[in-house]
């Protein structure tokens, strides 16, 4: 066994979400990624509804876009207000 394999096996642990071993900070990171993805989706949908779509379809897409914007903003707000993990 070479030294690279030894150090990789020694210092890395597999992430097992099912057994509950994910740390709070990792969970917050993934939740914040979801919030950022929601914000990017809302930007794309708002641009799509304003410049490419017409009629009732534009209104429906805009409603979904603003829902994504609100949910993404609330997620990011929660992550920022909850503060650092210990």
Secondary structure, 3 states (H helix, E strand, C coil): CCHHHHHHHHHCCCCCCCCCCCCHHHHHHHHHHHHHHHHHHHHHHHHHHHHCCCHHHHHHHHHHHHHHHHHHHHHHHHHHHHCCCC
